[in-house]
């Protein structure tokens, strides 16, 4: 089964232009690798002042993590549990912006720890032609079971 942008948008909280991933290239119980070219789009909703700052790579990685959650979920039909990006740590951004990168981007995430309420991922975003050379990387903590959180 080809997991394209429409499949992704149906399973994460963002759709329309805010769904920034184009396809899932491969995944396992602990890893996901996605591809995108949306960083080059003039109407990318993450753009500000006519550019897409490299720190937006965090959103690209967060969406890859959400897709991984849907794929690895024990819920039927790739449904995902709700989650919030609680924190990012050890973030390293090695370029100033993403929109001037001609290559597609590869967004990877590895689940390194977690339980029923919280998961920890390491992530990287890099050029498709040189994926081993990350443009941005870091760790993300996701809080699950958000329905049980007190909104106050």
DSSP file (Angstrom, degrees, kcal/mol; ACC not computed):
  #  RESIDUE AA STRUCTURE BP1 BP2  ACC     N-H-->O    O-->H-N    N-H-->O    O-->H-N    TCO  KAPPA ALPHA  PHI   PSI    X-CA   Y-CA   Z-CA
    1    1 A X              0   0    0      0, 0.0     2,-0.6     0, 0.0     0, 0.0   0.000 360.0 360.0 360.0 131.8    0.0    0.0    0.0
    2    2 A X        -     0   0    0      1,-0.0     2,-1.1    21,-0.0     5,-0.1  -0.753 360.0-152.3 -85.0 121.8    1.3    3.5   -1.0
    3    3 A X        +     0   0    0     -2,-0.6    21,-2.6    21,-0.5     2,-0.1  -0.763  31.8 166.6 -99.0  91.3    1.1    5.8    2.0
    4    4 A X  B  >  -A   23   0A   0     -2,-1.1     4,-2.6    19,-0.2    19,-0.2  -0.210  52.7 -78.2 -99.6-172.5    0.7    9.2    0.3
    5    5 A X  H  > S+     0   0    0     17,-1.0     4,-3.0     1,-0.2     5,-0.2   0.861 127.9  51.4 -57.8 -40.8   -0.3   12.7    1.4
    6    6 A X  H  > S+     0   0    0      2,-0.2     4,-1.4     1,-0.2    -1,-0.2   0.896 110.6  49.0 -66.6 -38.4   -4.0   11.9    1.4
    7    7 A X  H  4 S+     0   0    0     -3,-0.2     4,-0.4     2,-0.2    -2,-0.2   0.929 114.3  46.5 -63.1 -44.3   -3.5    8.9    3.5
    8    8 A X  H >X S+     0   0    0     -4,-2.6     3,-2.1     1,-0.2     4,-0.8   0.945 109.5  52.6 -62.5 -50.0   -1.3   10.9    5.9
    9    9 A X  H 3< S+     0   0    0     -4,-3.0     3,-0.3     1,-0.3    -1,-0.2   0.789 104.4  57.6 -60.4 -28.9   -3.8   13.9    6.1
   10   10 A X  T 3< S+     0   0    0     -4,-1.4    -1,-0.3    -5,-0.2    -2,-0.2   0.616 112.7  40.7 -74.7 -11.2   -6.6   11.5    7.0
   11   11 A X  T <4 S+     0   0    0     -3,-2.1     2,-0.3    -4,-0.4    -2,-0.2   0.442 105.7  62.0-121.8  -1.5   -4.7   10.3   10.1
   12   12 A X  S  < S-     0   0    0     -4,-0.8    51,-0.0    -3,-0.3     7,-0.0  -0.788  86.0-108.9-120.9 169.3   -3.0   13.3   11.6
   13   13 A X  S    S+     0   0    0     -2,-0.3     2,-0.4     2,-0.0     6,-0.1   0.708  98.1  72.6 -70.0 -19.8   -4.5   16.5   13.2
   14   14 A X        +     0   0    0      4,-0.1    -2,-0.3     3,-0.0     2,-0.2  -0.806  56.5 161.0-101.9 136.1   -3.3   18.6   10.2
   15   15 A X    >   +     0   0    0     -2,-0.4     3,-1.5    -5,-0.1     4,-0.1  -0.781  46.2  30.0-136.9-174.3   -4.9   18.6    6.8
   16   16 A X  G >  S-     0   0    0      1,-0.3     3,-1.4    -2,-0.2    -2,-0.0  -0.350 130.9 -16.0  59.5-143.5   -4.9   20.9    3.8
   17   17 A X  G 3  S+     0   0    0      1,-0.3    28,-0.3     3,-0.0    -1,-0.3   0.720 132.8  68.9 -64.7 -21.8   -1.8   22.9    3.5
   18   18 A X  G <  S+     0   0    0     -3,-1.5     2,-1.0    26,-0.1    -1,-0.3   0.646  76.2  87.9 -76.9 -12.4   -0.8   22.2    7.1
   19   19 A X    <   +     0   0    0     -3,-1.4   -10,-0.1     1,-0.2    -4,-0.1  -0.781  59.0 177.3 -81.1 106.6   -0.1   18.5    6.2
   20   20 A X        +     0   0    0     -2,-1.0    18,-0.5    39,-0.1     2,-0.3   0.522  44.8  89.6 -95.9  -6.5    3.5   19.0    5.2
   21   21 A X        -     0   0    0      1,-0.1    15,-0.2    15,-0.1   -12,-0.1  -0.720  50.6-167.7 -96.1 143.5    4.5   15.4    4.4
   22   22 A X        -     0   0    0     13,-2.1   -17,-1.0    -2,-0.3     2,-0.3   0.794  64.6 -14.2 -97.0 -34.8    4.1   13.9    0.9
   23   23 A X  E     -AB   4  35A   0     12,-1.7    12,-2.5   -19,-0.2     2,-0.6  -0.989  54.7-114.2-165.5 156.2    4.6   10.2    1.6
   24   24 A X  E     - B   0  34A   0    -21,-2.6   -21,-0.5    -2,-0.3    10,-0.3  -0.870  24.6-173.6 -92.1 123.4    5.8    7.5    4.0
   25   25 A X  E     -     0   0A   0      8,-2.8     2,-0.3    -2,-0.6     9,-0.2   0.888  64.9 -26.4 -85.0 -43.8    8.9    5.8    2.5
   26   26 A X  E     - B   0  33A   0      7,-1.5     7,-2.4     2,-0.0    -1,-0.4  -0.976  60.0-177.9-164.1 160.9    9.2    3.1    5.1
   27   27 A X  E     - B   0  32A   0     -2,-0.3     5,-0.2     5,-0.2     2,-0.2  -0.988   5.6-176.6-159.0 160.0    8.4    2.4    8.8
   28   28 A X        -     0   0    0      3,-2.9     3,-0.1    -2,-0.3    44,-0.1  -0.788  55.5 -76.4-142.4-173.9    8.8   -0.2   11.5
   29   29 A X  S    S+     0   0    0     -2,-0.2     3,-0.1     1,-0.2    43,-0.1   0.770 132.3  23.8 -61.8 -25.1    7.6   -0.5   15.1
   30   30 A X  S    S+     0   0    0      1,-0.1    81,-2.9    80,-0.1     2,-0.3   0.489 120.6  50.6-117.6  -6.5   10.4    1.9   16.2
   31   31 A X  E     - C   0 110A   0     79,-0.2    -3,-2.9    -3,-0.1     2,-0.3  -0.960  48.2-176.1-140.3 149.7   11.2    4.0   13.1
   32   32 A X  E     -BC  27 109A   0     77,-1.9    77,-1.9    -2,-0.3     2,-0.4  -0.994   4.8-167.7-142.5 147.9    9.6    6.0   10.3
   33   33 A X  E     +BC  26 108A   0     -7,-2.4    -8,-2.8    -2,-0.3    -7,-1.5  -0.976  14.1 178.3-136.9 121.3   11.0    7.8    7.2
   34   34 A X  E     -BC  24 107A   0     73,-2.9    73,-2.4    -2,-0.4     2,-0.3  -0.826  15.8-144.0-122.5 159.1    9.0   10.2    5.2
   35   35 A X  E     +BC  23 106A   0    -12,-2.5   -13,-2.1    -2,-0.3   -12,-1.7  -0.920  20.5 170.6-122.2 148.6    9.6   12.4    2.1
   36   36 A X  E     - C   0 105A   0     69,-1.9    69,-3.0    -2,-0.3   -15,-0.1  -0.994  30.5-176.8-153.7 153.9    8.3   15.9    1.3
   37   37 A X    >   +     0   0    0     -2,-0.3     3,-1.7    67,-0.2     4,-0.2   0.213  62.6 106.0-124.6   7.2    8.8   18.7   -1.1
   38   38 A X  G >   +     0   0    0    -18,-0.5     3,-1.2     1,-0.3     6,-0.1   0.673  61.7  76.3 -67.0 -17.2    6.3   21.1    0.6
   39   39 A X  G 3  S+     0   0    0      1,-0.2    -1,-0.3   -19,-0.1    13,-0.1   0.733  93.5  53.8 -65.5 -19.7    9.2   23.2    2.0
   40   40 A X  G <  S+     0   0    0     -3,-1.7    -1,-0.2    60,-0.1     2,-0.2   0.565  82.1 112.0 -89.2  -9.8    9.5   24.7   -1.5
   41   41 A X    X   -     0   0    0     -3,-1.2     3,-1.5    -4,-0.2    58,-0.0  -0.456  62.6-145.8 -72.2 130.8    5.9   25.7   -1.9
   42   42 A X  T 3  S+     0   0    0      1,-0.3    -1,-0.2    -2,-0.2     8,-0.1   0.784 100.7  50.8 -64.5 -26.7    5.3   29.5   -1.9
   43   43 A X  T 3  S+     0   0    0      3,-0.0    -1,-0.3     2,-0.0     2,-0.2   0.170  72.9 141.2 -99.2  18.7    2.0   28.9   -0.1
   44   44 A X    X   -     0   0    0     -3,-1.5     3,-2.0     1,-0.2   -26,-0.1  -0.451  51.6-140.4 -58.6 122.3    3.4   26.8    2.7
   45   45 A X  T 3  S+     0   0    0    -28,-0.3    -1,-0.2     1,-0.3   -27,-0.1   0.625  97.0  65.1 -67.3 -11.1    1.5   28.0    5.8
   46   46 A X  T 3  S+     0   0    0      2,-0.0     7,-0.3     6,-0.0    -1,-0.3   0.576  79.0 108.9 -84.8  -8.9    4.6   27.8    7.9
   47   47 A X    <   -     0   0    0     -3,-2.0     2,-0.4     5,-0.1     5,-0.2  -0.379  46.7-175.0 -67.2 144.3    6.3   30.5    5.9
   48   48 A X  B >   +G   51   0B   0      3,-2.8     3,-1.3     1,-0.1     5,-0.1  -0.993  67.3   1.1-139.8 135.9    6.7   33.9    7.6
   49   49 A X  T 3  S-     0   0    0     -2,-0.4     3,-0.1     1,-0.3    -1,-0.1   0.854 132.0 -55.7  56.3  37.4    8.1   37.1    5.9
   50   50 A X  T 3  S+     0   0    0      1,-0.2     2,-0.3    -8,-0.1    -1,-0.3   0.621 120.9  82.9  76.2  14.2    8.5   35.2    2.6
   51   51 A X  B <  S-G   48   0B   0     -3,-1.3    -3,-2.8    -5,-0.1     2,-0.7  -0.966  71.4-127.4-146.3 162.4   10.6   32.4    4.0
   52   52 A X        -     0   0    0     -2,-0.3    46,-3.1    -5,-0.2    47,-0.8  -0.915  32.0-140.6-113.1 103.8   10.5   29.1    5.7
   53   53 A X  B >   -H   97   0C   0     -2,-0.7     3,-2.0    -7,-0.3    44,-0.3  -0.295  16.3-121.8 -64.7 146.5   12.8   29.2    8.8
   54   54 A X  G >  S+     0   0    0     42,-1.9     3,-2.3     1,-0.3     4,-0.2   0.753 107.4  73.3 -62.5 -25.3   14.7   26.0    9.5
   55   55 A X  G >  S+     0   0    0     41,-0.3     3,-1.8     1,-0.3     4,-0.3   0.731  79.8  75.8 -63.0 -18.9   13.2   25.7   12.9
   56   56 A X  G X> S+     0   0    0     -3,-2.0     4,-1.5     1,-0.3     3,-0.8   0.638  71.6  84.1 -65.8 -12.7   10.0   24.7   11.1
   57   57 A X  H <> S+     0   0    0     -3,-2.3     4,-2.6     1,-0.2    -1,-0.3   0.786  79.0  66.5 -58.5 -25.9   11.8   21.3   10.6
   58   58 A X  H <> S+     0   0    0     -3,-1.8     4,-2.6     2,-0.2    -1,-0.2   0.908 100.0  48.3 -62.0 -41.3   10.4   20.6   14.1
   59   59 A X  H <> S+     0   0    0     -3,-0.8     4,-2.2    -4,-0.3    -2,-0.2   0.897 109.7  52.2 -66.0 -40.1    6.9   20.6   12.7
   60   60 A X  H  X S+     0   0    0     -4,-1.5     4,-1.8     1,-0.2    -2,-0.2   0.938 113.1  44.6 -59.7 -46.2    7.9   18.3    9.8
   61   61 A X  H  X S+     0   0    0     -4,-2.6     4,-2.4     1,-0.2    -2,-0.2   0.899 110.0  55.2 -65.2 -40.7    9.4   15.9   12.4
   62   62 A X  H  X S+     0   0    0     -4,-2.6     4,-2.2     1,-0.2    -1,-0.2   0.877 107.7  49.6 -61.9 -37.2    6.4   16.2   14.6
   63   63 A X  H  X S+     0   0    0     -4,-2.2     4,-2.4     2,-0.2    -1,-0.2   0.887 108.7  51.9 -70.0 -36.8    4.1   15.2   11.7
   64   64 A X  H  X S+     0   0    0     -4,-1.8     4,-2.4     2,-0.2    -2,-0.2   0.905 110.1  50.2 -61.8 -39.8    6.3   12.2   10.9
   65   65 A X  H  X S+     0   0    0     -4,-2.4     4,-2.4     2,-0.2    -2,-0.2   0.911 109.5  50.4 -63.9 -42.8    6.0   11.2   14.6
   66   66 A X  H  X S+     0   0    0     -4,-2.2     4,-1.9     2,-0.2    -2,-0.2   0.904 110.2  49.9 -62.9 -40.6    2.2   11.5   14.4
   67   67 A X  H  X S+     0   0    0     -4,-2.4     4,-2.5     2,-0.2    -1,-0.2   0.916 109.3  52.0 -63.7 -41.8    2.1    9.3   11.3
   68   68 A X  H  X S+     0   0    0     -4,-2.4     4,-2.9     1,-0.2    -2,-0.2   0.915 106.7  53.9 -60.4 -41.4    4.3    6.8   13.1
   69   69 A X  H  X S+     0   0    0     -4,-2.4     4,-0.7     1,-0.2    -1,-0.2   0.893 109.6  47.6 -58.9 -40.1    1.8    6.8   16.0
   70   70 A X  H  < S+     0   0    0     -4,-1.9     3,-0.3     2,-0.2    -2,-0.2   0.911 114.9  45.4 -67.3 -41.8   -1.0    6.1   13.6
   71   71 A X  H  < S+     0   0    0     -4,-2.5    -2,-0.2     1,-0.2    -1,-0.2   0.880 118.8  40.6 -69.5 -37.9    0.9    3.2   11.9
   72   72 A X  H  < S+     0   0    0     -4,-2.9    -1,-0.2    -5,-0.2    -2,-0.2   0.472  90.1 119.3 -90.2  -2.3    2.1    1.7   15.1
   73   73 A X     <  -     0   0    0     -4,-0.7     5,-0.2    -3,-0.3     6,-0.1  -0.337  62.2-143.1 -67.7 141.1   -1.2    2.1   16.9
   74   74 A X  S    S+     0   0    0      4,-0.1    -1,-0.1    -2,-0.1     6,-0.1   0.549  74.5 104.9 -76.6  -5.9   -3.1   -0.9   18.2
   75   75 A X  S >  S-     0   0    0      4,-0.4     3,-0.7     1,-0.1     4,-0.1  -0.391  84.0 -91.8 -72.1 154.0   -6.3    0.9   17.3
   76   76 A X  G >  S+     0   0    0      1,-0.2     3,-1.6     2,-0.2    -1,-0.1  -0.265  97.5  10.3 -69.1 152.7   -8.0   -0.3   14.1
   77   77 A X  G 3  S-     0   0    0      1,-0.3    -1,-0.2    -6,-0.0    -6,-0.1   0.745 126.6 -62.3  57.1  33.5   -7.5    1.1   10.6
   78   78 A X  G <  S+     0   0    0     -3,-0.7    -1,-0.3    -5,-0.2    -2,-0.2   0.725  84.7 163.0  70.8  20.1   -4.4    3.2   11.4
   79   79 A X    <   -     0   0    0     -3,-1.6    -4,-0.4    -4,-0.1     2,-0.4  -0.442  26.4-143.0 -69.5 147.5   -6.3    5.4   13.9
   80   80 A X        -     0   0    0    -69,-0.1     2,-0.2    -2,-0.1   -10,-0.1  -0.864  10.3-118.5-114.2 147.9   -4.0    7.4   16.2
   81   81 A X        -     0   0    0     -2,-0.4   -12,-0.0   -12,-0.2    -8,-0.0  -0.549  44.8 -97.7 -73.7 148.2   -4.4    8.3   19.8
   82   82 A X        +     0   0    0     -2,-0.2    63,-0.7   -70,-0.0    64,-0.6  -0.340  52.3 174.3 -64.2 149.6   -4.5   12.1   20.4
   83   83 A X  E     -D  144   0A   0     61,-0.2     2,-0.4    62,-0.1    61,-0.2  -0.994  25.0-143.0-156.2 157.9   -1.2   13.6   21.4
   84   84 A X  E     -D  143   0A   0     59,-2.2    59,-2.6    -2,-0.3     2,-1.0  -0.972  26.6-121.0-122.9 138.9    0.6   16.9   22.2
   85   85 A X  E     +D  142   0A   0     -2,-0.4    57,-0.2    57,-0.2     3,-0.1  -0.714  36.6 178.4 -73.7 107.3    4.1   17.8   21.4
   86   86 A X  E     -     0   0A   0     55,-2.5     2,-0.3    -2,-1.0    -1,-0.2   0.848  54.9 -14.9 -86.4 -36.8    5.2   18.6   25.0
   87   87 A X  E     -D  141   0A   0     54,-1.3    54,-2.7    -3,-0.1     2,-0.4  -0.991  46.1-147.9-162.2 156.4    8.8   19.5   24.5
   88   88 A X  E     -D  140   0A   0     -2,-0.3     2,-0.3    52,-0.2    52,-0.2  -0.988  25.4-178.5-125.6 142.0   11.7   19.4   22.1
   89   89 A X  E     +D  139   0A   0     50,-2.4    50,-2.4    -2,-0.4     3,-0.1  -0.922  56.2  20.0-138.0 160.7   15.3   19.1   23.4
   90   90 A X  E    S+     0   0A   0     -2,-0.3     2,-0.3    48,-0.2    -1,-0.1   0.837  76.9 176.3  50.3  38.7   18.8   19.1   22.1
   91   91 A X  E     -     0   0A   0     47,-0.1     2,-0.5    -3,-0.1    47,-0.2  -0.589  11.9-173.2 -77.8 131.5   17.6   20.7   18.9
   92   92 A X  E     -D  137   0A   0     45,-2.8    45,-1.9    -2,-0.3     2,-0.5  -0.988   4.9-170.2-126.2 120.7   20.4   21.5   16.4
   93   93 A X  E     -D  136   0A   0     -2,-0.5    43,-0.2    43,-0.2   -38,-0.1  -0.959   3.5-175.8-113.6 121.9   19.5   23.5   13.3
   94   94 A X        +     0   0    0     41,-3.6     2,-0.3    -2,-0.5    42,-0.1   0.390  65.1  44.5-104.6   1.5   22.3   23.6   10.8
   95   95 A X  S    S-     0   0    0     40,-0.5   -41,-0.1     1,-0.1     3,-0.1  -0.914  73.6-129.7-136.2 164.6   20.8   25.9    8.1
   96   96 A X  S    S+     0   0    0     -2,-0.3   -42,-1.9     1,-0.2   -41,-0.3   0.815  86.1  10.5 -84.9 -32.1   18.9   29.2    8.4
   97   97 A X  B     -H   53   0C   0    -44,-0.3   -44,-0.2   -43,-0.2    -1,-0.2  -0.961  48.4-152.3-147.8 161.4   16.0   28.3    6.2
   98   98 A X  S >  S+     0   0    0    -46,-3.1     3,-2.0    -2,-0.3   -45,-0.1   0.710  83.3  75.0-104.5 -28.3   14.4   25.4    4.4
   99   99 A X  T 3  S+     0   0    0    -47,-0.8    -1,-0.1     1,-0.3   -46,-0.1   0.669  92.0  56.7 -67.5 -16.3   12.6   27.0    1.4
  100  100 A X  T 3  S+     0   0    0    -48,-0.2     2,-0.6     2,-0.0    -1,-0.3   0.344  80.2 105.5 -95.8   8.4   15.9   27.5   -0.5
  101  101 A X    <   -     0   0    0     -3,-2.0     4,-0.0     1,-0.2    -3,-0.0  -0.797  54.8-163.0 -88.8 119.6   16.8   23.8   -0.4
  102  102 A X        +     0   0    0     -2,-0.6    -1,-0.2     2,-0.0   -62,-0.1   0.812  63.9  80.9 -75.0 -31.4   16.2   22.3   -3.9
  103  103 A X  S    S-     0   0    0      1,-0.1     2,-0.1     0, 0.0    -2,-0.1  -0.288  90.0-102.2 -69.9 157.3   16.2   18.7   -2.8
  104  104 A X        -     0   0    0      1,-0.1    24,-2.7   -66,-0.0     2,-0.4  -0.380  42.3-117.0 -64.6 160.2   13.2   16.9   -1.3
  105  105 A X  E     -CE  36 127A   0    -69,-3.0   -69,-1.9    22,-0.2     2,-0.5  -0.818  15.1-148.4-103.7 145.7   13.5   16.5    2.5
  106  106 A X  E     -CE  35 126A   0     20,-3.2    20,-2.3    -2,-0.4     2,-0.6  -0.969  11.3-162.6-111.0 123.7   13.6   13.3    4.4
  107  107 A X  E     -CE  34 125A   0    -73,-2.4   -73,-2.9    -2,-0.5     2,-0.4  -0.933  12.8-179.1-108.9 120.0   12.0   13.3    7.8
  108  108 A X  E     -CE  33 124A   0     16,-3.0    16,-2.2    -2,-0.6     2,-0.3  -0.913   7.5-178.8-121.5 147.5   13.0   10.5   10.1
  109  109 A X  E     -CE  32 123A   0    -77,-1.9   -77,-1.9    -2,-0.4     2,-0.5  -0.995   9.6-162.0-145.3 139.7   12.0    9.6   13.7
  110  110 A X  E     -CE  31 122A   0     12,-2.8    12,-2.4    -2,-0.3     2,-0.6  -0.984  19.4-135.7-122.7 123.6   13.0    6.8   16.0
  111  111 A X  E     + E   0 121A   0    -81,-2.9    10,-0.3    -2,-0.5     3,-0.1  -0.680  29.7 171.2 -75.4 119.7   10.9    6.0   19.1
  112  112 A X  E     -     0   0A   0      8,-2.7     2,-0.3    -2,-0.6     9,-0.2   0.617  60.0  -4.4-109.0 -16.6   13.5    5.5   21.8
  113  113 A X  E     + E   0 120A   0      7,-1.4     7,-2.8     2,-0.0    -1,-0.3  -0.976  69.6 128.7-165.4 161.9   11.3    5.2   24.9
  114  114 A X  E     - E   0 119A   0     -2,-0.3     5,-0.3     5,-0.3     2,-0.2  -0.839  23.4-158.3 160.8 165.3    7.7    5.4   26.0
  115  115 A X        -     0   0    0      3,-2.5    -2,-0.0    -2,-0.3     0, 0.0  -0.652  59.8 -60.2-143.5-159.0    4.6    3.9   27.7
  116  116 A X  S    S+     0   0    0     -2,-0.2     3,-0.1     1,-0.2    29,-0.0   0.671 131.9  31.0 -69.0 -16.1    0.9    4.4   27.5
  117  117 A X  S    S+     0   0    0      1,-0.3    27,-3.2    26,-0.1     2,-0.3   0.697 121.7  27.5-115.5 -25.5    1.1    8.1   28.4
  118  118 A X  E     - F   0 143A   0     25,-0.2    -3,-2.5   -35,-0.0     2,-0.3  -1.000  55.7-170.8-143.7 139.5    4.3    9.5   27.1
  119  119 A X  E     -EF 114 142A   0     23,-2.4    23,-2.9    -2,-0.3     2,-0.4  -0.971  10.2-150.7-130.6 150.4    6.7    8.7   24.2
  120  120 A X  E     -EF 113 141A   0     -7,-2.8    -8,-2.7    -2,-0.3    -7,-1.4  -0.976  16.9-177.5-121.6 129.5   10.2   10.0   23.4
  121  121 A X  E     -EF 111 140A   0     19,-2.6    19,-2.7    -2,-0.4     2,-0.4  -0.924  21.4-144.6-123.6 148.1   11.5   10.2   19.8
  122  122 A X  E     -EF 110 139A   0    -12,-2.4   -12,-2.8    -2,-0.3     2,-0.3  -0.908  31.3-172.4-101.0 142.8   14.8   11.3   18.2
  123  123 A X  E     -EF 109 138A   0     15,-2.9    15,-1.9    -2,-0.4     2,-0.3  -0.938  17.5-175.2-136.9 158.2   14.3   13.0   14.9
  124  124 A X  E     -EF 108 137A   0    -16,-2.2   -16,-3.0    -2,-0.3     2,-0.4  -0.987   9.1-160.5-148.4 149.1   16.2   14.3   11.9
  125  125 A X  E     +EF 107 136A   0     11,-2.7    10,-3.1    -2,-0.3    11,-1.7  -0.996  29.4 152.6-129.0 124.6   15.3   16.3    8.8
  126  126 A X  E     -EF 106 134A   0    -20,-2.3   -20,-3.2    -2,-0.4     5,-0.2  -0.874  47.2 -73.1-144.4 174.9   17.8   16.2    5.9
  127  127 A X  E     -E  105   0A   0      6,-0.7     3,-0.4     3,-0.5   -22,-0.2  -0.455  37.3-130.0 -70.0 143.3   18.2   16.4    2.2
  128  128 A X  S >  S+     0   0    0    -24,-2.7     3,-0.6     1,-0.2    -1,-0.1   0.847 108.6  52.0 -63.3 -33.7   17.0   13.4    0.2
  129  129 A X  T 3  S+     0   0    0    -25,-0.3    -1,-0.2     1,-0.3     3,-0.1   0.741 126.3  22.6 -78.2 -21.8   20.2   13.3   -1.7
  130  130 A X  T >  S+     0   0    0     -3,-0.4     3,-2.0     3,-0.1    -3,-0.5  -0.468  70.6 162.3-138.9  65.6   22.3   13.3    1.5
  131  131 A X  T <  S+     0   0    0     -3,-0.6    -3,-0.1     1,-0.3    -1,-0.1   0.726  70.4  66.4 -63.7 -21.6   20.0   12.0    4.3
  132  132 A X  T 3  S+     0   0    0      1,-0.2     2,-0.9    -3,-0.1    -1,-0.3   0.674  89.8  72.6 -72.6 -13.8   22.9   11.2    6.6
  133  133 A X  S <  S-     0   0    0     -3,-2.0    -6,-0.7    -6,-0.2    -1,-0.2  -0.819  83.0-150.4-103.4  94.3   23.7   14.9    6.8
  134  134 A X  E     - F   0 126A   0     -2,-0.9    -8,-0.3    -8,-0.2     3,-0.1  -0.362  20.1-165.3 -71.0 139.5   20.9   16.3    9.0
  135  135 A X  E    S+     0   0A   0    -10,-3.1   -41,-3.6     1,-0.4   -40,-0.5   0.742  85.0   6.5 -85.7 -31.0   19.7   19.9    8.5
  136  136 A X  E    S+DF  93 125A   0    -11,-1.7   -11,-2.7   -43,-0.2    -1,-0.4  -0.987  71.7 166.5-150.5 144.2   17.9   19.7   11.8
  137  137 A X  E     +DF  92 124A   0    -45,-1.9   -45,-2.8    -2,-0.3     2,-0.3  -0.979  12.4 120.1-154.0 163.7   17.8   17.1   14.6
  138  138 A X  E     - F   0 123A   0    -15,-1.9   -15,-2.9    -2,-0.3     2,-0.4  -0.982  51.7 -75.3 170.4-164.8   16.7   16.7   18.2
  139  139 A X  E     -DF  89 122A   0    -50,-2.4   -50,-2.4    -2,-0.3     2,-0.4  -0.958  33.1-160.5-126.3 146.4   14.4   14.9   20.6
  140  140 A X  E     -DF  88 121A   0    -19,-2.7   -19,-2.6    -2,-0.4     2,-0.5  -0.989   6.9-152.3-130.4 136.7   10.7   15.3   21.0
  141  141 A X  E     -DF  87 120A   0    -54,-2.7   -55,-2.5    -2,-0.4   -54,-1.3  -0.934  14.2-165.0-107.5 128.3    8.4   14.3   23.9
  142  142 A X  E     -DF  85 119A   0    -23,-2.9   -23,-2.4    -2,-0.5     2,-0.6  -0.946  10.0-148.2-115.7 130.0    4.8   13.5   23.1
  143  143 A X  E     -DF  84 118A   0    -59,-2.6   -59,-2.2    -2,-0.5   -25,-0.2  -0.877  21.2-165.3 -96.2 125.0    2.1   13.3   25.7
  144  144 A X  E     +D   83   0A   0    -27,-3.2   -61,-0.2    -2,-0.6   -27,-0.0  -0.361  61.2  47.9 -99.2-178.8   -0.6   10.8   24.7
  145  145 A X    >   +     0   0    0    -63,-0.7     3,-1.6    -2,-0.1     4,-0.2   0.906  61.6 167.2  52.5  47.2   -4.2   10.2   26.1
  146  146 A X  G >   +     0   0    0    -64,-0.6     3,-1.3     1,-0.3    -1,-0.1   0.674  61.5  75.2 -68.7 -16.7   -4.9   13.9   25.9
  147  147 A X  G 3  S+     0   0    0      1,-0.3    -1,-0.3   -65,-0.1    -2,-0.1   0.787  94.0  53.6 -64.0 -25.2   -8.6   13.3   26.4
  148  148 A X  G <  S+     0   0    0     -3,-1.6    -1,-0.3     2,-0.1     2,-0.2   0.519  86.4 105.9 -88.7  -3.3   -7.8   12.7   30.0
  149  149 A X  S <  S-     0   0    0     -3,-1.3     2,-0.6    -4,-0.2    -4,-0.0  -0.515  77.3-118.0 -77.4 143.7   -6.0   16.0   30.5
  150  150 A X        -     0   0    0     -2,-0.2    -1,-0.1     1,-0.1    -2,-0.1  -0.718  17.5-149.6 -78.5 117.4   -7.7   18.8   32.4
  151  151 A X              0   0    0     -2,-0.6    -1,-0.1     1,-0.3    -2,-0.0   0.702 360.0 360.0 -65.5 -17.0   -8.0   21.7   29.9
  152  152 A X              0   0    0     -3,-0.0    -1,-0.3     0, 0.0    -2,-0.1   0.489 360.0 360.0 -75.5 360.0   -7.7   24.2   32.8
